[in-house]
Amino acid sequence: MSRPGSSGLRFGMFAVCVTRDPDAGLNSGKAKPLYDLLVSFADVSSRDTGQGYPYRETLATALDCSKQTVDRAADYLENEIGLVKIHRRKVEGKPDENDANLYEIFDAWLIHGVTPPAGTPPQLVARYGHTIPGLDVDAWVSERAPDFDLVGWQSAYDEKLRTQHAKREEQRRKERARRKKPKKGGGVMDEATPEGVEEEGGSVISDATGGVTDDVTGGVMSDALSRAGSPEPSFPDPDAPAGRSPVDGRSPSTSGGRAAGVEGGSAASGNTKPSPTTSKTPAAGRKAKHTKAQLDIVRQVRAFYPPEFGNDLPELPTISDAILSAMATDGRTPEQIGERILYRWIHHGYATKFHTGTLDNPVGAAIGMVRPLRRGDRYACPDARCENGRDIDTGEECRLCEVRAADRKAEQQRNRPQAPKTPPMPSQRAPEGSPQPKVKDCAGPYCPQSIPVRSGDLCGDCLEQQEAAEAGADLSSRWDAEEAHRAEQEAATARLAEELDEEAAARDARDRAEAEQRAAVEEEQRRAAAAEDARLREEFARQNPELAGYSSPAPF
């Protein structure tokens, strides 16, 4: 596995612009998951995977698909995007037998944010070069790849995006028309309920995103949620003040319920029709467990929780429901939900509370790190494609967040109590100068708070976020140091085992040589004794011929 320019990269780092690309070709097949999987095989300066060249069968097993699907995804990454170059190899000495391919990944410059090196496919530069500040794509292509038709490629790419946008709009239009069809009993079908599914106790999370979920998960989320047929979960908001209702405005149902248990199902409401997956046994009051496809997606997301927090996190249906609901509502992939988890862990204060021992509700914190933000939340944004202040598709800063921060600051200024008016100064006294301001704006990005002039540049919340970020950086460096120490220990253990094997082999060889030498000495001594015995018998017979018959060896 080759990754040009990977010096300085940490293991597992990937190009964000690729994972956020809304291209249907990347999202409908296995192209984007294949890129993430190839990154896990790539050796970088901070880690050597020791796995070399992955076979197509290995990649297909990891992606749960056929080798032909892997070939199509690899062909899309190589020819359509230019992100990967495949070097097909033959077994040495066997020209008719194929060996594992060598995959060359050209994403290091996108991660570092630098000018692409020579040899980078021009279509990749044309596609993502605008994400690099100061990079002149036209000049780079004309200098490094003069045969590449940049204008024609751009026209074709724009037309492709327009076609995909038109298809999505047509799909959304059909879904809106389908949701307006009357259902049994009169009225209009719930917009969050797919066609043909009826629920008396609530609606399911399926097509509330207008087909977005199907795009980013390849249809797995939509099928899994449709098979589940469970009401939209209600869980507490860990960031909300005391007494606030759950995020969807409904109180959690306790009718016919039981205490939250290990992942695998929860009590069903008494007024909900049984779904096709509900057990037919006498204990039919319980709803079916999550499907295998749903649990696989949940496990992918749970892997992004920090190890010190996620290893002790119980597998509860409420956490799984929160993860699936966040993906369906906001139209996010598991990787994007993972970025949300890591960002909120550091910047929303969960890491600080966890390491200081003040995180009283780990389950609520786990849900809070994945749930969609709602109106009234501190970090909420009206744009559904906004994630942590940036557009999840383009990576640009969110304009609505800037406007929201400015409006919030202006509202705080209006609600601030006005200082009482002082009586006018006597005419015989001149004013000593305009009073100095007592407050100033916080220097934190998008922070609407005001702080005293004589204090620092940041308010308490921004200081807490800064300390959380520093704590996260320290924690990351400590993890790297522990990983390096563990690698050194493993290498030392391997060297010791090798030395012990060498000593054992040398000892065995020495023992064999000594045994052979002893056998040779004993054989030589036996021959000498036999010769001496024959000589004595011959001499005795010569001196005593009359006794020669008695000197011969016995016949037995």
Backbone torsions as a table, in degrees:
resi	resn	phi	psi	omega
1	MET	NA	120.3	-177.0
2	SER	-111.2	142.6	-180.0
3	ARG	-143.1	84.4	-176.0
4	PRO	-57.3	138.3	178.1
5	GLY	74.7	21.4	-176.4
6	SER	-81.7	4.1	178.8
7	SER	-61.6	127.6	-178.9
8	GLY	92.8	-10.0	178.4
9	LEU	-79.1	144.8	172.3
10	ARG	-91.5	154.6	-176.9
11	PHE	-61.7	133.8	176.8
12	GLY	88.8	-1.0	179.6
13	MET	-73.3	140.9	-178.1
14	PHE	-135.6	165.7	179.9
15	ALA	-80.7	117.5	-176.7
16	VAL	-65.0	-35.1	-177.3
17	CYS	-64.0	-27.5	178.2
18	VAL	-74.9	-44.7	-178.5
19	THR	-68.2	-23.4	179.0
20	ARG	-94.7	0.1	-178.0
21	ASP	-66.3	122.6	-178.9
22	PRO	-81.5	7.2	-178.1
23	ASP	-54.7	128.7	-178.5
24	ALA	-63.9	-31.3	177.9
25	GLY	-64.2	-34.6	177.3
26	LEU	-74.8	-36.1	-171.3
27	ASN	-91.4	-25.2	-174.8
28	SER	-80.8	-29.0	-178.7
29	GLY	-108.8	-147.0	-178.3
30	LYS	-106.4	16.4	-176.1
31	ALA	-64.6	-49.2	-178.1
32	LYS	-68.4	-44.5	174.3
33	PRO	-61.6	-32.8	178.4
34	LEU	-65.9	-39.5	177.2
35	TYR	-61.6	-45.5	178.1
36	ASP	-61.2	-37.8	-179.3
37	LEU	-69.5	-40.1	178.4
38	LEU	-63.9	-34.1	177.0
39	VAL	-61.0	-36.0	-179.2
40	SER	-69.6	-18.3	177.8
41	PHE	-94.0	-12.4	-172.8
42	ALA	-78.3	138.2	175.5
43	ASP	-87.0	135.0	176.8
44	VAL	-127.2	-180.0	-175.2
45	SER	-66.0	-24.9	-176.5
46	SER	-93.3	-8.3	-177.2
47	ARG	-161.3	141.7	174.2
48	ASP	-114.4	111.4	-176.5
49	THR	-68.1	-27.8	-178.8
50	GLY	69.1	14.2	-177.6
51	GLN	-100.2	-8.8	171.8
52	GLY	62.3	-122.2	-173.1
53	TYR	-104.6	114.6	179.3
54	PRO	-76.9	135.3	176.1
55	TYR	-76.8	156.5	179.4
56	ARG	-59.4	-35.3	178.8
57	GLU	-65.0	-37.5	177.1
58	THR	-63.9	-44.3	179.0
59	LEU	-64.9	-41.5	-179.7
60	ALA	-65.0	-38.2	178.3
61	THR	-65.3	-42.2	-179.8
62	ALA	-65.9	-34.0	-178.6
63	LEU	-92.0	-2.5	-179.9
64	ASP	57.0	52.8	179.6
65	CYS	-149.5	-178.0	179.0
66	SER	-86.5	165.3	177.7
67	LYS	-67.0	-30.1	177.3
68	GLN	-65.5	-37.0	176.7
69	THR	-65.4	-39.4	175.9
70	VAL	-62.0	-40.7	179.0
71	ASP	-62.8	-42.0	179.6
72	ARG	-65.7	-41.6	178.8
73	ALA	-65.6	-42.1	179.0
74	ALA	-65.2	-38.0	177.6
75	ASP	-63.8	-38.4	178.3
76	TYR	-66.1	-42.9	179.3
77	LEU	-66.1	-31.8	-176.5
78	GLU	-83.6	-50.8	-171.3
79	ASN	-90.8	-36.4	-177.0
80	GLU	-82.5	-43.0	-174.4
81	ILE	-104.3	-36.6	-176.5
82	GLY	83.3	15.7	-178.1
83	LEU	-77.1	-28.6	-175.8
84	VAL	-130.7	143.0	172.7
85	LYS	-120.5	129.4	-174.5
86	ILE	-103.4	123.7	174.7
87	HIS	-105.2	107.1	-178.1
88	ARG	-84.2	132.1	-172.2
89	ARG	-120.3	157.7	174.9
90	LYS	-111.3	153.1	176.4
91	VAL	-66.9	133.0	-177.6
92	GLU	-61.2	126.6	-178.7
93	GLY	83.0	-4.8	180.0
94	LYS	-131.7	83.5	-174.9
95	PRO	-65.0	-18.2	-179.6
96	ASP	-91.8	-0.1	-176.6
97	GLU	-116.8	127.8	-178.4
98	ASN	-81.9	143.1	174.6
99	ASP	-107.2	176.4	179.7
100	ALA	-62.5	142.3	179.4
101	ASN	-72.7	154.2	171.0
102	LEU	-101.8	121.3	-179.1
103	TYR	-103.3	124.1	179.2
104	GLU	-106.8	119.3	-174.7
105	ILE	-104.7	127.5	-177.4
106	PHE	-106.4	55.9	-177.6
107	ASP	-115.9	-2.5	-175.2
108	ALA	-62.6	-39.4	-178.6
109	TRP	-67.5	-31.0	176.9
110	LEU	-68.7	-36.6	-179.6
111	ILE	-72.8	-42.0	179.5
112	HIS	-74.3	-22.5	-176.9
113	GLY	72.9	40.5	-177.4
114	VAL	-121.5	175.9	178.5
115	THR	-66.4	134.8	-178.8
116	PRO	-64.1	140.2	-179.9
117	PRO	-75.2	168.9	176.9
118	ALA	-63.5	144.0	-177.8
119	GLY	96.1	-9.5	177.3
120	THR	-70.1	132.6	178.6
121	PRO	-55.9	132.4	-175.6
122	PRO	-65.2	-32.3	179.9
123	GLN	-66.0	-29.3	176.5
124	LEU	-69.2	-40.8	177.8
125	VAL	-65.6	-41.5	179.7
126	ALA	-65.6	-30.3	-175.6
127	ARG	-80.9	-42.8	-173.5
128	TYR	-120.2	5.5	-177.7
129	GLY	-64.3	-24.8	-179.7
130	HIS	-68.1	-15.4	179.5
131	THR	-79.4	-11.4	-179.8
132	ILE	-94.7	116.5	-179.6
133	PRO	-61.8	132.9	174.9
134	GLY	82.3	0.5	-178.5
135	LEU	-86.2	122.8	175.7
136	ASP	-90.7	100.3	-175.6
137	VAL	-63.8	-42.0	-179.5
138	ASP	-59.7	-45.3	-178.6
139	ALA	-66.5	-40.6	-179.0
140	TRP	-63.8	-45.8	-178.6
141	VAL	-66.0	-43.2	-179.0
142	SER	-64.9	-30.8	-178.4
143	GLU	-86.0	-43.9	-174.0
144	ARG	-93.0	-28.7	-178.5
145	ALA	-138.6	71.6	-175.4
146	PRO	-65.3	-21.4	-179.4
147	ASP	-82.2	-6.7	-177.7
148	PHE	-83.6	126.9	179.8
149	ASP	-83.7	89.6	-176.5
150	LEU	-66.8	-40.2	-178.3
151	VAL	-65.7	-45.3	178.8
152	GLY	-64.5	-39.4	178.6
153	TRP	-64.1	-42.3	-179.3
154	GLN	-63.8	-40.5	178.9
155	SER	-63.9	-44.8	179.5
156	ALA	-65.1	-39.1	-179.9
157	TYR	-66.4	-42.7	177.8
158	ASP	-62.1	-41.6	179.2
159	GLU	-64.7	-37.2	178.1
160	LYS	-63.8	-44.0	178.9
161	LEU	-64.0	-40.2	178.6
162	ARG	-63.6	-39.8	179.2
163	THR	-64.2	-44.3	178.7
164	GLN	-63.5	-40.7	178.7
165	HIS	-64.0	-40.0	179.3
166	ALA	-65.3	-39.3	177.7
167	LYS	-64.1	-42.1	178.6
168	ARG	-64.6	-40.9	178.7
169	GLU	-64.1	-40.0	178.6
170	GLU	-65.1	-39.2	178.4
171	GLN	-64.7	-43.0	178.6
172	ARG	-63.7	-38.6	179.3
173	ARG	-63.1	-42.8	178.6
174	LYS	-65.2	-37.2	-179.7
175	GLU	-69.1	-38.7	176.4
176	ARG	-63.6	-40.7	178.0
177	ALA	-66.4	-36.5	179.1
178	ARG	-68.1	-38.2	-179.4
179	ARG	-68.5	-21.0	-179.9
180	LYS	-84.3	-3.5	177.9
181	LYS	-65.5	140.4	179.9
182	PRO	-68.9	142.5	176.1
183	LYS	-105.1	176.4	-178.4
184	LYS	-60.6	139.2	178.6
185	GLY	89.4	1.6	179.3
186	GLY	90.8	171.2	179.4
187	GLY	86.5	-172.9	-177.5
188	VAL	-113.4	142.0	-179.1
189	MET	-61.0	140.4	179.0
190	ASP	-58.3	133.8	-177.0
191	GLU	-65.0	-20.1	179.5
192	ALA	-95.9	6.2	-177.3
193	THR	-110.1	124.6	178.1
194	PRO	-68.1	160.8	-176.1
195	GLU	-62.5	135.0	176.9
196	GLY	89.7	-1.5	-179.6
197	VAL	-113.2	124.7	-179.0
198	GLU	-119.6	131.7	178.9
199	GLU	-133.3	130.8	176.5
200	GLU	-87.9	-24.2	-175.2
201	GLY	-98.5	9.5	179.9
202	GLY	148.2	-174.8	-177.9
203	SER	-114.5	159.3	178.8
204	VAL	-98.5	161.0	-179.6
205	ILE	-94.0	100.5	-180.0
206	SER	-134.3	-74.3	-173.8
207	ASP	-106.4	29.3	178.0
208	ALA	-67.8	-16.6	-179.4
209	THR	-99.3	4.8	176.4
210	GLY	66.3	38.3	176.4
211	GLY	91.3	-2.2	-178.7
212	VAL	-66.4	-41.3	-178.0
213	THR	-60.8	-39.8	-179.6
214	ASP	-64.7	-31.8	-179.7
215	ASP	-68.6	-45.2	-171.6
216	VAL	-84.0	-14.4	-179.3
217	THR	-120.7	8.2	178.3
218	GLY	68.5	25.3	178.2
219	GLY	87.7	-6.3	-176.9
220	VAL	-69.0	-44.6	-177.1
221	MET	-64.3	-45.0	-177.1
222	SER	-63.0	-45.0	179.9
223	ASP	-65.2	-43.0	-176.9
224	ALA	-64.4	-42.2	-178.3
225	LEU	-71.2	-33.9	178.1
226	SER	-66.9	-37.6	177.6
227	ARG	-69.1	-32.1	-177.8
228	ALA	-65.7	-46.7	177.1
229	GLY	61.4	31.3	-178.0
230	SER	-103.2	150.5	179.6
231	PRO	-62.7	156.4	178.3
232	GLU	-61.3	128.0	-174.9
233	PRO	-68.3	149.4	174.7
234	SER	-116.3	126.4	179.8
235	PHE	-142.8	155.3	-174.2
236	PRO	-69.9	155.2	176.9
237	ASP	-94.1	109.8	-177.0
238	PRO	-68.7	-20.0	179.8
239	ASP	-89.8	-10.8	-174.7
240	ALA	-79.3	154.0	176.6
241	PRO	-68.0	167.2	-177.1
242	ALA	-60.6	140.4	177.4
243	GLY	88.5	-2.0	-178.9
244	ARG	-76.8	144.2	-178.9
245	SER	-75.2	165.6	177.1
246	PRO	-59.3	170.3	-169.2
247	VAL	-65.2	-29.5	-177.0
248	ASP	-96.3	7.2	175.3
249	GLY	83.9	-0.2	179.5
250	ARG	-109.4	147.0	176.9
251	SER	-80.6	142.8	178.9
252	PRO	-60.6	134.1	-178.9
253	SER	-75.9	137.7	177.2
254	THR	-116.3	4.0	-177.8
255	SER	-71.0	121.1	178.4
256	GLY	65.7	18.9	-174.5
257	GLY	-91.5	179.3	176.0
258	ARG	-145.8	171.7	-178.9
259	ALA	-64.3	149.0	180.0
260	ALA	-62.3	132.7	-178.4
261	GLY	-122.4	-164.4	-179.4
262	VAL	-69.9	152.5	-178.3
263	GLU	-50.1	135.1	179.7
264	GLY	147.6	-2.2	177.3
265	GLY	142.8	166.6	179.1
266	SER	-145.5	169.8	-177.7
267	ALA	-67.7	144.1	-179.7
268	ALA	-94.0	147.6	177.6
269	SER	-69.4	146.8	-177.0
270	GLY	-69.1	-19.5	-177.7
271	ASN	-107.8	19.6	-179.7
272	THR	-104.3	135.2	178.2
273	LYS	-68.1	140.3	179.5
274	PRO	-65.7	136.7	178.0
275	SER	-82.5	165.0	-178.4
276	PRO	-61.9	-22.3	-178.6
277	THR	-91.4	1.8	-179.9
278	THR	-70.7	141.3	-177.4
279	SER	-62.5	145.0	178.6
280	LYS	-97.1	5.6	179.8
281	THR	-74.2	170.3	179.5
282	PRO	-56.4	-29.5	179.1
283	ALA	-86.5	55.9	-175.8
284	ALA	-82.3	5.6	179.4
285	GLY	-75.3	-12.5	-179.1
286	ARG	-96.7	144.5	180.0
287	LYS	-80.7	160.8	-179.1
288	ALA	-68.5	157.9	177.1
289	LYS	-69.6	170.5	173.3
290	HIS	-65.5	151.0	178.7
291	THR	-71.2	165.0	-179.8
292	LYS	-62.1	-39.8	179.4
293	ALA	-62.6	-40.8	178.1
294	GLN	-64.7	-44.5	-178.5
295	LEU	-65.4	-35.0	176.8
296	ASP	-63.3	-41.5	178.4
297	ILE	-66.1	-41.6	179.7
298	VAL	-61.8	-41.3	-179.9
299	ARG	-65.4	-36.1	176.6
300	GLN	-61.4	-42.1	-178.8
301	VAL	-71.6	-42.0	-178.6
302	ARG	-61.7	-25.1	178.8
303	ALA	-66.1	-18.2	-179.4
304	PHE	-83.6	-13.7	175.8
305	TYR	-63.3	142.9	177.9
306	PRO	-55.6	140.3	-173.8
307	PRO	-57.5	-41.4	-176.9
308	GLU	-66.9	-20.3	178.7
309	PHE	-98.4	-44.1	-173.6
310	GLY	-75.7	-25.1	-177.7
311	ASN	-65.7	-32.1	179.6
312	ASP	-97.0	5.1	-177.4
313	LEU	-79.1	123.0	-178.4
314	PRO	-69.0	154.1	177.5
315	GLU	-89.1	90.3	-177.2
316	LEU	-107.7	147.7	177.4
317	PRO	-60.7	-30.0	-179.3
318	THR	-65.2	-37.6	178.4
319	ILE	-68.5	-42.7	178.2
320	SER	-62.2	-42.1	178.1
321	ASP	-62.1	-40.6	180.0
322	ALA	-63.6	-41.6	-179.9
323	ILE	-65.7	-47.8	-179.2
324	LEU	-65.3	-37.5	179.1
325	SER	-65.9	-41.3	179.7
326	ALA	-64.3	-40.7	179.6
327	MET	-67.1	-41.3	-178.1
328	ALA	-72.5	-40.4	-176.1
329	THR	-70.8	-45.8	-176.3
330	ASP	-95.1	-7.3	-179.9
331	GLY	67.4	52.5	-177.0
332	ARG	-113.9	152.3	173.6
333	THR	-88.0	166.4	176.7
334	PRO	-57.4	-37.0	179.4
335	GLU	-66.1	-39.3	179.4
336	GLN	-68.3	-38.7	174.1
337	ILE	-64.3	-35.7	176.2
338	GLY	-62.6	-41.6	175.6
339	GLU	-61.8	-39.2	178.0
340	ARG	-61.8	-42.4	-179.1
341	ILE	-61.7	-49.6	-177.5
342	LEU	-64.6	-38.7	179.6
343	TYR	-65.3	-47.4	-178.3
344	ARG	-70.2	-31.7	177.6
345	TRP	-58.5	-40.2	-176.7
346	ILE	-88.6	-47.8	-168.8
347	HIS	-91.6	-14.7	178.5
348	HIS	-100.6	9.1	171.7
349	GLY	87.3	2.9	-179.0
350	TYR	-67.4	-39.0	-179.3
351	ALA	-62.7	-43.9	-179.7
352	THR	-63.3	-45.5	179.5
353	LYS	-63.5	-37.7	-178.2
354	PHE	-66.9	-45.6	-175.7
355	HIS	-77.0	-19.4	175.6
356	THR	-93.5	-1.8	177.3
357	GLY	79.2	16.5	-178.8
358	THR	-103.3	7.5	178.2
359	LEU	-87.4	95.2	-172.5
360	ASP	-79.1	-26.7	-173.8
361	ASN	-125.5	88.0	-179.5
362	PRO	-62.0	-35.8	-179.6
363	VAL	-65.7	-44.2	176.9
364	GLY	-62.2	-37.7	177.9
365	ALA	-66.2	-41.1	178.7
366	ALA	-61.7	-39.7	178.1
367	ILE	-70.3	-40.2	-179.7
368	GLY	-63.8	-26.3	-179.1
369	MET	-79.8	-10.4	-179.6
370	VAL	-120.4	-21.1	-170.2
371	ARG	-67.9	151.3	174.1
372	PRO	-67.8	143.8	178.0
373	LEU	-81.1	145.7	-177.1
374	ARG	-119.8	168.6	178.5
375	ARG	-57.6	131.3	-178.2
376	GLY	101.5	-20.0	175.7
377	ASP	-68.2	152.2	-175.4
378	ARG	-63.4	-39.6	-175.1
379	TYR	-103.7	13.3	-174.1
380	ALA	-72.2	149.1	176.7
381	CYS	-133.7	140.0	-179.9
382	PRO	-65.5	-23.3	-177.9
383	ASP	-80.7	120.2	-179.0
384	ALA	-68.5	-21.1	179.9
385	ARG	-90.8	4.9	178.2
386	CYS	-86.4	133.5	177.9
387	GLU	-138.6	112.7	177.6
388	ASN	59.3	37.9	175.9
389	GLY	85.0	4.2	179.8
390	ARG	-133.4	150.2	177.7
391	ASP	-70.5	127.5	-174.3
392	ILE	-70.7	-19.3	-179.3
393	ASP	-89.6	-43.7	-175.6
394	THR	-102.1	-18.9	-177.3
395	GLY	79.9	1.2	179.9
396	GLU	-81.4	157.7	179.8
397	GLU	-65.5	140.2	-176.7
398	CYS	-75.3	124.7	178.7
399	ARG	-69.3	-36.5	-178.5
400	LEU	-65.1	-34.0	177.1
401	CYS	-64.0	-40.4	177.5
402	GLU	-63.2	-44.8	178.9
403	VAL	-64.5	-40.7	-179.8
404	ARG	-63.1	-41.6	179.1
405	ALA	-65.2	-40.9	179.2
406	ALA	-65.9	-41.6	179.1
407	ASP	-65.1	-39.5	-179.8
408	ARG	-65.9	-40.3	178.7
409	LYS	-65.7	-41.1	178.6
410	ALA	-64.2	-39.3	179.0
411	GLU	-65.0	-39.3	177.2
412	GLN	-64.8	-36.6	177.3
413	GLN	-64.4	-39.2	180.0
414	ARG	-69.7	-36.7	-178.2
415	ASN	-81.7	-7.3	-179.9
416	ARG	-69.8	131.4	-179.1
417	PRO	-61.8	135.4	-179.9
418	GLN	-79.0	141.2	177.6
419	ALA	-68.2	141.3	179.7
420	PRO	-61.1	141.1	-180.0
421	LYS	-68.6	134.0	177.6
422	THR	-86.8	144.5	178.3
423	PRO	-63.1	152.7	-179.8
424	PRO	-62.4	145.5	-179.4
425	MET	-71.3	147.0	176.5
426	PRO	-57.8	150.0	-176.9
427	SER	-63.6	-27.2	-177.5
428	GLN	-77.6	-8.3	179.6
429	ARG	-113.6	126.0	178.5
430	ALA	-84.1	145.8	178.3
431	PRO	-62.6	140.6	-176.9
432	GLU	-85.0	3.4	-180.0
433	GLY	126.8	157.8	-179.4
434	SER	-68.1	140.2	-178.9
435	PRO	-66.2	145.9	178.4
436	GLN	-76.2	144.1	178.4
437	PRO	-64.7	145.4	-178.9
438	LYS	-97.1	-16.1	179.8
439	VAL	-129.8	161.8	176.5
440	LYS	-144.2	165.2	-179.2
441	ASP	-78.6	146.4	176.5
442	CYS	-68.7	141.1	-178.5
443	ALA	-81.6	-1.8	-179.8
444	GLY	-69.6	147.5	-180.0
445	PRO	-65.4	129.6	178.5
446	TYR	61.7	18.8	179.9
447	CYS	-91.0	123.6	-178.6
448	PRO	-91.3	4.4	-174.6
449	GLN	-74.1	155.2	172.9
450	SER	-117.1	144.4	-175.1
451	ILE	-132.0	158.5	177.0
452	PRO	-60.0	149.4	-176.6
453	VAL	-63.5	-39.4	-174.8
454	ARG	-79.9	-3.7	177.3
455	SER	-85.3	-172.2	-179.9
456	GLY	-72.0	-166.6	-177.7
457	ASP	-87.6	-12.7	-175.4
458	LEU	-120.2	148.1	175.3
459	CYS	-79.0	176.6	-177.1
460	GLY	-62.5	-40.9	-179.7
461	ASP	-65.2	-43.3	-180.0
462	CYS	-67.3	-37.2	175.8
463	LEU	-62.4	-40.3	178.9
464	GLU	-63.2	-41.9	177.6
465	GLN	-65.0	-40.2	178.8
466	GLN	-63.4	-43.4	178.6
467	GLU	-64.9	-37.2	178.1
468	ALA	-64.5	-40.0	178.3
469	ALA	-63.9	-42.7	178.4
470	GLU	-64.4	-39.1	177.9
471	ALA	-64.5	-38.8	177.4
472	GLY	-64.9	-40.0	177.9
473	ALA	-64.6	-42.6	177.3
474	ASP	-62.0	-40.5	179.9
475	LEU	-64.4	-40.5	178.8
476	SER	-64.3	-42.6	178.2
477	SER	-64.2	-36.7	178.4
478	ARG	-66.3	-38.4	176.1
479	TRP	-62.2	-42.0	179.5
480	ASP	-63.1	-41.8	179.7
481	ALA	-64.7	-42.1	178.3
482	GLU	-64.0	-39.3	178.6
483	GLU	-65.2	-41.7	178.1
484	ALA	-64.5	-41.1	178.4
485	HIS	-64.1	-40.7	179.1
486	ARG	-63.9	-39.7	178.2
487	ALA	-64.3	-40.0	177.1
488	GLU	-63.5	-42.3	178.8
489	GLN	-62.3	-42.0	179.1
490	GLU	-64.6	-40.5	178.6
491	ALA	-64.7	-41.3	178.4
492	ALA	-63.9	-40.5	177.7
493	THR	-63.3	-40.8	178.6
494	ALA	-64.2	-42.1	178.1
495	ARG	-63.2	-42.1	178.9
496	LEU	-62.4	-42.9	178.8
497	ALA	-62.9	-38.7	179.0
498	GLU	-65.7	-42.0	178.4
499	GLU	-63.6	-40.7	178.2
500	LEU	-63.4	-40.0	177.7
501	ASP	-63.8	-41.0	178.7
502	GLU	-63.9	-42.3	178.4
503	GLU	-63.3	-41.3	179.1
504	ALA	-63.7	-41.2	178.9
505	ALA	-64.3	-42.7	179.0
506	ALA	-63.9	-40.1	179.0
507	ARG	-64.4	-40.9	177.8
508	ASP	-63.7	-41.7	179.0
509	ALA	-63.9	-41.0	179.2
510	ARG	-64.0	-42.0	179.0
511	ASP	-63.5	-40.6	178.8
512	ARG	-64.0	-41.0	179.2
513	ALA	-63.5	-43.0	179.8
514	GLU	-64.3	-39.9	178.6
515	ALA	-63.6	-42.2	178.6
516	GLU	-63.6	-39.8	179.7
517	GLN	-65.2	-42.8	178.5
518	ARG	-62.9	-41.2	179.3
519	ALA	-62.6	-38.1	179.3
520	ALA	-66.4	-42.2	179.5
521	VAL	-63.4	-43.8	179.6
522	GLU	-63.2	-39.5	178.1
523	GLU	-64.3	-41.1	179.0
524	GLU	-64.4	-42.8	178.4
525	GLN	-63.3	-38.7	179.1
526	ARG	-63.9	-42.8	179.2
527	ARG	-63.5	-42.3	-179.5
528	ALA	-63.6	-41.3	179.4
529	ALA	-64.4	-41.0	179.3
530	ALA	-64.9	-40.7	179.2
531	ALA	-65.3	-42.3	179.9
532	GLU	-64.8	-39.8	178.8
533	ASP	-64.5	-41.5	178.1
534	ALA	-64.8	-40.1	179.7
535	ARG	-62.9	-44.0	-179.6
536	LEU	-63.3	-41.3	179.1
537	ARG	-64.2	-40.7	-180.0
538	GLU	-65.3	-43.7	179.6
539	GLU	-66.0	-38.6	178.8
540	PHE	-64.6	-39.9	-179.8
541	ALA	-68.6	-35.3	179.5
542	ARG	-69.1	-38.3	-178.9
543	GLN	-79.2	-28.4	-177.5
544	ASN	-130.2	76.7	-176.9
545	PRO	-63.7	-31.1	-179.1
546	GLU	-67.5	-19.8	179.9
547	LEU	-105.7	14.8	-176.8
548	ALA	-62.5	-33.3	-179.8
549	GLY	-67.5	-25.7	-179.7
550	TYR	-85.2	-14.8	-176.2
551	SER	-90.9	-9.6	179.3
552	SER	-74.0	153.2	-179.2
553	PRO	-62.0	147.5	179.6
554	ALA	-62.7	146.2	-178.7
555	PRO	-74.2	2.7	-178.8
556	PHE	-133.5	NA	NA
